[in-house]
Amino acid sequence: MCMALSKSPRGDDDLPIQLGLGCVNPAVAPVSAIEHGVEALIPEPWIRKLLQVDESEPCLALRRRTWTQGRAAAYGIFFYPGSRYTPGSRYRPADSETVSLI
């Protein structure tokens, strides 16, 4: 089991805007599939302390899993305070012929 903890970056008011936990298999590359899941939740006390939020503030939890040809490459969960984060993304498919929407 491997675990990495990151607390970064900080916003304009010097409060943390992300807490990440994860595991990466450095022997597996390149990535062939990525899965994201997002959940709104009230985080555990230790997460609230690191993110400097009170017990009533919801956070977004982003779970990310990646694979390389069927082998697990990485797993991560990232927590974002609801009052300090707006999710967004932009994707550019490498080959529009192979893109499928779920």
ABEGO torsion letter per residue (X at the ends): XBBBBBBOBBBAAGBBABBBBBBBBAABOBBABBBBBBBBBBBBAAAAAAAGBBAABBBBBBBBBBBBGGBBABBBBBBBBAAABBBBBBBBBABAAABBBX
